[in-house]
Each structure stands twice: as C-alpha cells, then as structure tokens.
Amino acid sequence: MAETSASDKAYWAANIRIVKWCMVLWLIVPFGFGILLRPMLSGISVGGSDLGFWVAQQGSILLFLGIIFFYAWRMNKLDAEYGVEE
C-alpha cells in the first residue's frame, strides 16, 4: 500500500474542513430559521407565507444549491493550489 504524502494529507484535510463548514451552514440555516426562529419571523411575509416557513420550504433548497456552487468553486481553487486540477 502506498504511503500518503504530507501534501495529500493537507489537501484532504482542507477538503474535509470545507465540507464540514458547508454541512454546518446547511444545518444551521434551515433548522435555525425554519424551526427555532420561526415564531420571531412569522410577521415577515415572503411569497404569501411567513419567512420561517419560506426558509424551511424554499430557502433551504436555494441554500443547498448555493453551497453546491460554492463547494465546486472552492474545490477548483484548492485543486489548483495542490496541483491536482483536471
């Protein structure tokens, strides 16, 4: 079995760090705004419903799409930094 170089370990550590931050963001926004803060957001109307409901139903999907694009952009930069781009 081939030994992993320090550069490979640093690359994967950076990759996992990006994934963790994306997952934390994806957890906090829909859970926080859609569930925990929903009573405070009930007075704000978006698309005919309150903001908390909108975040839980539509905002979390849009956030997920934004995270996908952010992850692809950041991984392209990370690949270039470590010389593993396509």
Contacts in CASP RR format, 6 or more apart in sequence:
PFRMAT RR
TARGET T0000
AUTHOR 0000-0000-0000
METHOD contacts of the structure
MODEL  1
MAETSASDKAYWAANIRIVKWCMVLWLIVPFGFGILLRPMLSGISVGGSD
LGFWVAQQGSILLFLGIIFFYAWRMNKLDAEYGVEE
7 82 0 8 1.000
10 82 0 8 1.000
11 78 0 8 1.000
11 82 0 8 1.000
11 84 0 8 1.000
14 78 0 8 1.000
15 75 0 8 1.000
15 78 0 8 1.000
18 71 0 8 1.000
18 74 0 8 1.000
18 75 0 8 1.000
18 78 0 8 1.000
19 71 0 8 1.000
22 67 0 8 1.000
22 70 0 8 1.000
22 71 0 8 1.000
25 63 0 8 1.000
25 67 0 8 1.000
26 60 0 8 1.000
26 63 0 8 1.000
26 64 0 8 1.000
26 67 0 8 1.000
29 55 0 8 1.000
29 59 0 8 1.000
29 60 0 8 1.000
29 63 0 8 1.000
30 55 0 8 1.000
30 56 0 8 1.000
30 59 0 8 1.000
30 60 0 8 1.000
30 63 0 8 1.000
33 41 0 8 1.000
33 51 0 8 1.000
33 52 0 8 1.000
33 55 0 8 1.000
33 56 0 8 1.000
34 41 0 8 1.000
34 52 0 8 1.000
34 53 0 8 1.000
34 55 0 8 1.000
34 56 0 8 1.000
34 60 0 8 1.000
35 56 0 8 1.000
37 52 0 8 1.000
38 50 0 8 1.000
38 52 0 8 1.000
38 53 0 8 1.000
38 56 0 8 1.000
41 50 0 8 1.000
41 51 0 8 1.000
41 52 0 8 1.000
41 55 0 8 1.000
42 50 0 8 1.000
42 51 0 8 1.000
42 52 0 8 1.000
43 50 0 8 1.000
43 51 0 8 1.000
44 50 0 8 1.000
44 51 0 8 1.000
44 52 0 8 1.000
45 51 0 8 1.000
46 54 0 8 1.000
47 54 0 8 1.000
49 57 0 8 1.000
76 85 0 8 1.000
79 85 0 8 1.000
79 86 0 8 1.000
END
